[in-house]
Amino acid sequence: MKNLVFDPDTGEIVTTKQKPVFDEKKLREEEKFDGYYALVTSEWEKGDEGIVEIYRGLWRIEEALKSAQFTFPAMTIYRHIS
């Protein structure tokens, strides 16, 4: 991947000396995780069950935010900073 050249404006790959390669071994390795969710957290002191419980409780927060948006529509606030 170190032979890639990127367009600084768009981030697109301009040229490459590498050709795409299908890696069947890598595909088989990744297929082991099909159907699973990966949770990434900074709560490293919590156990697996604690993290899953936190994740399961997120719907309550999302519902409260939806309700608040309906009750108090968001307004754009302009503030002059000097």
C-alpha positions as CSV (number, residue, x, y, z in Angstrom):
1,M,0.0,0.0,0.0
2,K,3.0,2.4,0.2
3,N,3.1,2.7,-3.6
4,L,-0.3,4.5,-3.7
5,V,-0.5,8.1,-4.9
6,F,-3.5,10.2,-3.8
7,D,-5.0,13.3,-5.3
8,P,-4.6,15.9,-2.5
9,D,-7.9,17.6,-3.4
10,T,-10.2,14.6,-3.7
11,G,-8.3,11.9,-1.8
12,E,-8.8,9.5,-4.8
13,I,-6.0,7.1,-5.7
14,V,-4.3,8.4,-8.8
15,T,-1.9,5.6,-9.5
16,T,-0.9,2.4,-8.0
17,K,1.7,-0.2,-8.8
18,Q,-0.3,-2.9,-7.1
19,K,-3.0,-5.0,-8.8
20,P,-6.1,-6.1,-6.9
21,V,-5.7,-9.6,-5.5
22,F,-8.5,-11.8,-4.2
23,D,-7.4,-13.5,-1.0
24,E,-9.6,-16.5,-0.4
25,K,-7.9,-17.3,2.9
26,K,-8.6,-13.8,4.2
27,L,-12.3,-14.1,3.1
28,R,-12.7,-17.5,4.9
29,E,-11.1,-15.9,8.0
30,E,-13.5,-12.9,7.9
31,E,-16.5,-15.2,7.3
32,K,-16.2,-16.5,10.8
33,F,-17.6,-13.2,12.1
34,D,-20.6,-13.0,9.7
35,G,-23.8,-12.3,11.7
36,Y,-22.0,-10.9,14.8
37,Y,-21.8,-7.3,16.0
38,A,-18.5,-5.8,17.2
39,L,-18.8,-3.4,20.1
40,V,-16.0,-1.0,20.7
41,T,-15.8,0.8,24.0
42,S,-13.6,2.7,26.3
43,E,-15.2,1.0,29.3
44,W,-12.3,-1.4,29.7
45,E,-13.1,-2.0,33.4
46,K,-16.5,-3.4,32.6
47,G,-17.0,-7.1,31.9
48,D,-18.7,-8.4,28.8
49,E,-22.1,-8.5,30.4
50,G,-21.8,-5.0,31.7
51,I,-20.9,-3.6,28.2
52,V,-23.8,-5.5,26.6
53,E,-26.2,-4.1,29.2
54,I,-25.0,-0.6,28.5
55,Y,-25.5,-1.2,24.8
56,R,-29.0,-2.6,25.4
57,G,-29.9,0.5,27.3
58,L,-29.0,3.0,24.6
59,W,-32.5,2.8,23.1
60,R,-33.8,4.6,26.1
61,I,-31.5,7.5,25.5
62,E,-32.3,7.6,21.7
63,E,-36.1,7.6,22.5
64,A,-35.7,10.4,25.0
65,L,-33.7,12.5,22.4
66,K,-36.4,11.8,19.7
67,S,-39.1,13.0,22.1
68,A,-37.1,16.1,23.0
69,Q,-36.6,16.9,19.4
70,F,-40.4,16.7,18.8
71,T,-41.2,18.8,21.9
72,F,-38.4,21.3,21.4
73,P,-37.6,21.7,17.7
74,A,-33.9,22.5,17.1
75,M,-33.3,26.1,16.1
76,T,-30.2,27.5,14.6
77,I,-28.5,29.9,16.9
78,Y,-26.1,32.5,15.5
79,R,-23.5,33.9,17.9
80,H,-21.0,36.6,17.1
81,I,-17.6,35.8,18.6
82,S,-15.1,38.6,18.7
